[in-house]
């Protein structure tokens, strides 16, 4: 239509709102509430970072203790929700199970205020994540481990092995990296739902639906499956050549914002190498990752993103691949709730326009004359 503003496909480069939560930049920087991600990775714990993302400031000791206690108290999930998860059966995708369970939580929630609802979904998401594969397969649900904080408890529920202190620390860093990333697809979805003034459970369920796609949260699962197929650095080189020849996307590479490097991927690569070194394990996985990264940079100038190096970290920790995207959700829910709050504070219904390119003025034709 004449005079109508036209945005580029995917809204690339278009600022649609103001935010004080986080900002990623093409120069390879990522800020959470003004703090560089490297600063938080080196010094902050998961709960500290979550409190920062939600409230805009680092917590005082008493505030951190109260927040951590609130999360622990609310982490229990009612048996009725597990029954619903179990009814979905073993073929259900874990993210679909997680989304359904989140909707179920919303229908039985007894929290009286919005912040109580948000705390409930933030706390329970980790318990749902730990059970979104096992319960539909007929296994008994796991309860939060209690010790080790949010990240430690989640890792204990996800694996049967005892992680080292360094491995638990790395898992916590990876969760911190997944917590927030400004206006990504799922966070934007959450804001759209929040703008209708739907409750936090509805917004989180919508965020999970957006997260499932392989161009967003599902990329970490695809990246690991690809790496396992390659098996060696030499195979990685030939894989890139074949993928480029066939115009296939190499999962785990490229980013809408980062052009030279993803700061989260850079840190995760260091963590992966150190984990393997400390355990004196086979370095083949790391060498394959490194070879594929170098080949993609040389041939396409595309850097690896967080999913590319988070996936082998999860694999090395003994976590089943179908749980990688749900783990993303266990952390990102805190970012989602921060966006939910920011949206409703100065709310205006998000309702963009579209340029109509279809026909006009058609006349109805009865069925017998078509």
KABELLIN-V761311 format. One line per field, one symbol per residue. psi: psi as a letter, one per 30 degrees, with the letter a starting at -180 (. if undefined). Layout:
psi=???
This chain:
psi=kkfkkjllkggkgkjflkkgelkllfgglkkjhfkkeeeeefflleeeeeeeeefglkkleeeeeeeeeeeeegfkkkeeeeeeeefflffkkeeeeeeeeeeeeefgkgkfleeeeeeeeeefeeeeefffeeefgglkkklkfdlgaeeeeeeefflfljlleeeeeeeeeeeeefekhbileeeeeeeeeeffglleeeeeeeeeeefekffcefeeeeeeeeeffefleeeeeeeeeeeeeghkkjkgklkeekeeljfeeeeeeeeeeeeeeefhakgeeeeeeeeeeeeeeeefhklkleeefeefeeeffgkkeffeeeeeeeeffeeeeeeeeeefeikkkjillkjkgallglkkklefg.
